[in-house]
């Protein structure tokens, strides 16, 4: 699927994603990473907004099989198909696939958070320093 408006709502920089979450009280941040990533890397902290992210894995660790029930799990959590849903993964690849999947399943405003939670690697091959949710100074807590 191409990166056209029909395939998903688009990419948002992490700070723009935060601004959308602030502006739209019904917007939902869906962290599509794995249980291990939530536990050992950290999670976005939306407590200042009076809510928490929705945690639905796009793929399952360790084999990284795609979650065939992803859209059903999002719907089962009560996420409306007309609200802004912002997909977040480690670096923006899985979350883009998840945004495309939700768009195909009928969500009209499924966004990808560009660069994800940890972003690209720096010169020392470490994440979380160059770009992404953590590097942009957005709130997060250790899992």
C-alpha positions as CSV (number, residue, x, y, z in Angstrom):
1,X,0.0,0.0,0.0
2,X,1.4,3.4,-0.8
3,X,1.8,6.3,1.6
4,X,-1.2,8.2,0.1
5,X,-3.9,10.0,2.1
6,X,-6.2,7.0,1.2
7,X,-3.8,4.5,2.9
8,X,-3.8,6.3,6.3
9,X,-4.2,9.9,7.7
10,X,-0.5,10.7,7.6
11,X,2.6,11.1,9.7
12,X,2.8,13.4,12.7
13,X,6.0,14.4,14.4
14,X,5.9,13.5,18.1
15,X,5.4,17.1,19.2
16,X,2.5,17.5,16.8
17,X,1.0,14.2,18.0
18,X,1.2,15.5,21.6
19,X,-0.5,18.8,20.5
20,X,-3.3,16.8,18.8
21,X,-3.8,14.8,22.0
22,X,-4.0,18.0,24.0
23,X,-6.4,19.6,21.6
24,X,-8.7,16.7,21.1
25,X,-9.8,15.1,24.3
26,X,-11.2,12.0,22.5
27,X,-8.0,11.4,20.5
28,X,-6.3,8.0,21.4
29,X,-2.6,7.2,21.4
30,X,-2.2,3.5,20.6
31,X,1.2,2.0,21.6
32,X,1.6,-0.9,19.1
33,X,4.9,-2.2,20.5
34,X,5.4,-5.5,22.2
35,X,5.0,-6.4,25.9
36,X,8.7,-6.5,26.3
37,X,9.2,-3.0,24.9
38,X,6.5,-1.6,27.2
39,X,8.1,-3.3,30.2
40,X,11.8,-2.7,29.5
41,X,11.9,0.4,27.4
42,X,9.2,2.6,28.8
43,X,5.8,4.0,27.9
44,X,4.3,7.4,27.0
45,X,2.8,9.1,30.0
46,X,-0.5,10.8,29.2
47,X,-1.4,11.4,32.9
48,X,-1.2,15.2,32.5
49,X,-4.0,14.8,30.0
50,X,-6.1,12.6,32.3
51,X,-5.8,9.5,30.3
52,X,-3.4,6.7,29.3
53,X,-2.3,5.1,26.0
54,X,-4.1,2.1,24.7
55,X,-1.7,-0.9,24.5
56,X,-2.4,-3.2,21.5
57,X,0.6,-4.9,19.9
58,X,0.8,-4.9,16.1
59,X,3.2,-7.8,16.2
60,X,3.9,-10.5,18.8
61,X,7.4,-11.0,20.2
62,X,9.6,-13.1,19.6
63,X,8.4,-14.3,16.2
64,X,6.9,-10.9,15.3
65,X,3.8,-12.4,13.8
66,X,1.2,-9.7,12.9
67,X,-1.7,-9.5,15.3
68,X,-4.6,-10.6,13.1
69,X,-7.1,-9.3,15.7
70,X,-5.6,-5.8,15.9
71,X,-8.6,-3.8,14.6
72,X,-11.0,-6.0,16.6
73,X,-9.0,-5.3,19.8
74,X,-9.0,-1.5,19.1
75,X,-12.7,-1.5,18.4
76,X,-13.3,-3.7,21.5
77,X,-11.5,-1.0,23.6
78,X,-14.2,1.4,22.5
79,X,-12.2,3.5,20.1
80,X,-14.6,5.2,17.7
81,X,-13.8,5.1,14.0
82,X,-14.1,8.8,13.6
83,X,-11.7,9.9,16.4
84,X,-8.0,10.6,15.9
85,X,-6.0,7.5,16.6
86,X,-2.2,7.9,16.8
87,X,-0.1,4.8,16.3
88,X,3.3,4.7,18.1
89,X,6.0,2.0,17.9
90,X,9.8,2.1,18.4
91,X,10.7,3.9,15.2
92,X,7.6,4.5,13.1
93,X,7.6,1.4,10.9
94,X,5.2,-0.9,12.7
95,X,3.0,2.0,13.6
96,X,2.6,3.0,10.0
97,X,1.5,-0.5,9.1
98,X,-1.0,-0.4,12.0
99,X,-2.3,3.0,10.8
100,X,-2.8,1.6,7.3
101,X,-4.6,-1.5,8.8
102,X,-7.0,0.6,10.8
103,X,-7.7,2.8,7.8
104,X,-8.5,-0.2,5.8
105,X,-10.8,-1.4,8.6
106,X,-12.8,1.9,8.5
107,X,-11.0,4.3,10.8
108,X,-10.9,7.7,9.1
109,X,-8.2,9.4,11.2
110,X,-5.4,6.8,11.8
111,X,-2.1,8.6,12.1
112,X,1.5,7.3,12.4
113,X,3.7,9.0,14.9
114,X,6.9,9.6,12.9
115,X,10.2,8.3,14.5
116,X,8.2,6.4,17.1
117,X,9.0,6.2,20.8
118,X,12.8,5.8,20.5
119,X,13.6,7.1,17.0
120,X,16.6,6.6,14.9
121,X,20.0,5.4,16.1
122,X,22.7,8.0,16.8
123,X,26.4,7.7,15.9
124,X,26.9,5.3,18.8
125,X,23.9,3.2,17.6
126,X,21.8,4.2,20.6
127,X,18.1,5.1,20.2
128,X,16.2,7.8,22.2
129,X,18.7,10.6,21.5
130,X,18.1,11.7,17.9
131,X,14.4,11.9,17.4
132,X,11.2,10.3,18.5
133,X,8.9,10.7,21.6
134,X,11.7,10.4,24.1
135,X,14.3,12.6,22.3
136,X,11.6,15.3,21.9
137,X,11.2,15.5,25.6
138,X,7.6,14.3,25.7
139,X,6.4,12.6,28.9
140,X,7.2,9.0,29.5
141,X,7.8,6.6,32.3
142,X,9.8,3.4,32.7
143,X,7.5,0.4,32.3
